[in-house]
Amino acid sequence: MSYLKNIHDTYNLLTKSEKKVADFVVSSQKKILHSTMQDIKRATMVGDATIIRFCQKMGYTGFSDLKIDIAKEGFSAPQRSEDSFIDTIEHKLMDAIHDTRALANEEHLKQAVTMIHQAKRVFIFGVGSSGITALDMESRFLRSGLQVKAIIDSHYQAMNAALFDEHDLIIALSLTGKTQDVFDSLQIAKKNGAKIIAISNYVLSPIAQLGDVILQTAIEEYLLNGGSLSGKVSQIFAIDLLITYYELTYDINGIQMREKVARSVINKQIN
């Protein structure tokens, strides 16, 4: 049964406060996937218990269970049609690049590369799929002659953040901008004076709001397509813009740096 029909059928059984939650969910629809309990409480002026009771009357164990059910309705698996699924995937990846390009802000890139150049140490924070992208970014920086450190374990992020100061810089990767572990570590680092470059879809997200500068990606992720290749492509494109701008700004000889790296690993290949 559709969650909207479920709400409709149960609406008259709800209390006045629970109806406020129901109205918010219906009006928000898929946007609710990016909402938290705090968002609902602020919008409806009800307490946690009311939200939980509403979800349980709908047949869900809690708010997360409701969000998963909404995500299932919005999820569309690849279907065979007149258009080849190969073309569909190609278009998604191309759209990821085009949409991220449309959001690219050269002034923000300029601020970001200045922060990288001035930092004594540069770290990249990301977990899950964004953690894998953080490792890619570390490798990409290395080929430009810049040694940075990707930290993808949340405990190590917090431990390092506790020792950061105003000379340190964090590049934080999170498509949603709501990754709790990364957010917690960034708060610690921020209190210690560290600078932050946030790479995220949403400029008003908690992680983006901690950033001294924001580089925006352009892929909206839902619960069931988290870690999508489109999201990774969007992140990598934004990262490549940042690193290329850094190389151009500080006249870094990319070919010379790449030659050094290539010579260091050339004998690692099997003849």
C-alpha positions in Angstrom: 0.0 0.0 0.0 1.2 3.5 -0.8 2.3 5.5 2.2 0.1 8.3 1.1 -3.0 6.0 0.9 -2.0 4.6 4.3 -2.0 8.1 5.8 -5.3 8.9 4.1 -7.0 5.7 5.5 -5.6 6.3 9.0 -6.0 10.1 9.2 -9.3 10.2 11.1 -7.8 7.9 13.8 -4.9 10.4 14.5 -4.8 12.9 17.3 -4.6 16.6 16.5 -0.9 16.6 17.0 -0.4 13.5 14.9 -2.4 15.1 12.1 0.2 17.9 12.0 2.9 15.3 11.4 0.7 13.6 8.7 0.1 16.9 7.0 3.8 17.7 7.0 4.7 14.3 5.5 2.1 14.6 2.8 3.1 18.1 1.8 6.8 17.2 1.8 6.5 13.8 0.1 10.0 12.8 -1.2 11.6 15.8 0.5 10.9 14.1 3.8 13.8 11.7 2.9 16.2 14.6 3.6 14.4 15.6 6.8 15.3 14.7 10.3 13.2 14.4 13.4 14.4 17.8 14.4 13.1 19.2 11.1 9.6 17.8 11.7 9.6 19.0 15.3 10.5 22.6 14.2 7.9 22.5 11.4 5.0 21.0 13.4 5.8 22.1 17.0 5.3 18.6 18.3 7.5 16.3 20.3 9.5 13.2 19.5 6.8 10.9 21.1 4.1 12.3 18.8 6.2 11.6 15.7 6.9 8.1 16.8 3.3 7.4 17.6 2.3 8.7 14.2 4.8 6.3 12.5 3.6 3.4 14.6 -0.1 4.1 13.8 1.0 3.9 10.1 2.4 0.5 10.8 6.1 1.5 10.9 8.5 0.8 13.7 9.7 4.4 13.6 10.6 7.4 11.5 13.5 5.6 9.7 11.2 2.8 8.7 8.7 5.4 7.2 11.6 7.0 5.2 12.7 3.6 3.8 9.1 2.9 2.6 8.9 6.3 0.9 12.3 5.7 -0.7 11.1 2.4 -2.0 8.2 4.1 -3.8 10.6 6.6 -5.3 13.2 4.1 -6.4 13.2 3.2 -10.1 15.3 0.2 -11.1 16.6 0.2 -14.7 13.9 -1.0 -17.0 14.1 -2.4 -20.6 12.5 0.0 -23.0 13.0 1.4 -26.5 16.0 3.3 -25.2 19.0 1.0 -24.3 19.8 0.9 -20.6 23.3 1.7 -21.8 22.1 5.0 -23.1 20.2 5.7 -19.9 23.3 5.2 -17.8 25.4 7.3 -20.1 22.9 10.1 -19.9 22.8 10.0 -16.1 26.6 10.3 -15.9 26.7 13.0 -18.5 24.0 14.9 -16.6 26.0 14.6 -13.4 28.9 16.4 -15.1 26.7 19.0 -16.8 24.7 19.8 -13.6 27.9 20.1 -11.5 29.5 22.3 -14.1 26.4 24.6 -13.9 27.0 25.0 -10.2 30.7 25.6 -10.4 31.7 28.9 -8.9 35.1 30.2 -9.8 35.3 32.6 -6.9 34.7 29.7 -4.5 37.4 27.7 -6.3 39.8 30.6 -5.9 39.1 30.8 -2.2 39.5 27.1 -1.8 42.9 26.9 -3.6 44.1 29.8 -1.5 43.2 27.9 1.6 44.9 24.8 0.4 48.1 26.8 -0.5 48.2 28.5 2.9 47.5 25.4 5.0 50.3 23.6 6.8 48.4 20.3 6.6 45.5 19.2 4.5 43.2 16.4 5.3 40.2 14.9 3.5 37.2 13.6 5.5 34.6 11.2 4.1 32.9 8.0 5.1 31.2 5.3 3.1 31.1 6.0 -0.6 32.5 9.5 0.0 35.3 7.9 1.9 36.3 6.0 -1.3 36.2 9.3 -3.1 38.4 10.8 -0.4 41.0 8.2 -1.2 40.7 9.0 -4.9 41.2 12.7 -4.1 44.3 11.9 -2.0 45.8 10.1 -5.0 44.9 12.9 -7.4 46.5 15.5 -5.2 49.7 13.3 -4.9 50.1 13.3 -8.7 50.0 17.1 -8.5 52.9 17.1 -6.0 50.7 17.8 -2.9 50.7 15.5 0.0 47.4 15.4 1.7 45.9 12.7 4.0 42.4 11.1 3.5 40.9 9.9 6.8 37.8 7.7 6.3 37.5 6.2 9.8 35.1 8.3 11.9 37.1 7.6 15.1 40.4 8.7 13.5 38.6 11.8 12.1 37.5 12.8 15.6 40.9 12.0 17.2 42.8 14.1 14.5 40.3 16.9 14.7 41.0 17.2 18.4 44.6 18.1 17.6 44.0 20.5 14.7 44.6 24.2 14.8 44.3 27.3 12.6 47.0 26.0 10.3 45.1 22.9 9.3 42.6 22.5 6.5 39.9 19.8 6.1 38.2 19.0 2.8 34.9 17.4 3.8 33.0 15.2 1.3 29.3 14.5 1.9 26.7 14.5 -0.9 23.8 15.0 1.6 25.8 17.2 3.9 24.2 15.4 6.8 26.7 12.6 7.6 26.7 12.6 11.4 30.2 11.2 11.9 31.8 13.7 9.6 29.7 16.6 11.0 30.7 15.7 14.6 34.4 15.7 13.7 34.2 18.9 11.8 32.6 20.6 14.8 35.6 19.6 16.9 38.0 20.8 14.3 36.1 24.1 13.8 36.3 24.8 17.6 40.1 24.4 17.3 40.3 26.9 14.5 40.8 24.6 11.5 39.6 25.7 8.1 37.0 23.7 6.2 36.2 23.3 2.5 32.8 21.5 2.2 32.0 19.6 -1.0 28.3 18.8 -0.9 25.0 19.0 -2.8 23.2 21.3 -0.3 24.6 24.7 0.6 22.3 24.9 3.6 23.1 21.4 5.0 24.8 21.1 8.4 28.2 20.2 7.0 28.1 22.9 4.3 27.2 25.5 7.0 30.4 24.6 8.8 32.5 25.2 5.7 34.5 28.3 5.1 33.8 27.8 1.4 31.4 25.4 -0.3 31.9 23.6 -3.6 28.6 22.3 -4.7 27.9 18.9 -6.4 24.6 18.2 -8.2 23.3 14.7 -7.6 20.3 14.2 -5.3 20.7 10.9 -3.5 17.9 8.9 -1.9 18.2 6.2 0.7 18.0 3.3 -1.9 20.5 4.8 -4.4 23.1 6.1 -1.9 26.6 5.7 -3.2 25.5 5.9 -6.8 28.0 6.2 -9.5 26.3 9.5 -10.6 27.1 10.9 -7.2 30.7 9.8 -7.3 31.1 11.3 -10.8 29.7 14.6 -9.6 32.1 14.6 -6.7 35.1 13.6 -8.8 34.3 16.4 -11.4 34.2 19.0 -8.6 37.4 17.6 -7.2 39.1 17.8 -10.6 38.0 21.4 -11.0 39.5 22.2 -7.6 42.9 20.5 -8.2 43.2 21.8 -11.8 42.5 25.3 -10.6 45.2 24.8 -7.9 47.7 23.7 -10.5 46.9 26.7 -12.8 46.9 29.2 -10.0 50.3 28.2 -8.6 51.9 27.3 -11.9 52.5 23.7 -11.0 54.0 21.7 -13.8 51.5 18.8 -13.9 53.5 16.9 -16.5 56.7 17.1 -14.5 54.9 15.9 -11.3 53.2 13.1 -13.1 56.5 12.0 -14.6 58.0 11.7 -11.2 55.1 9.6 -9.9 55.1 7.5 -13.1 58.8 6.8 -12.8 58.3 5.7 -9.2 55.8 3.0 -10.1 56.9 2.1 -13.7 58.8 -1.0 -12.5 55.7 -2.3 -10.6 54.1 -3.5 -13.8 54.5 -7.1 -15.0 56.3 -7.3 -18.3 
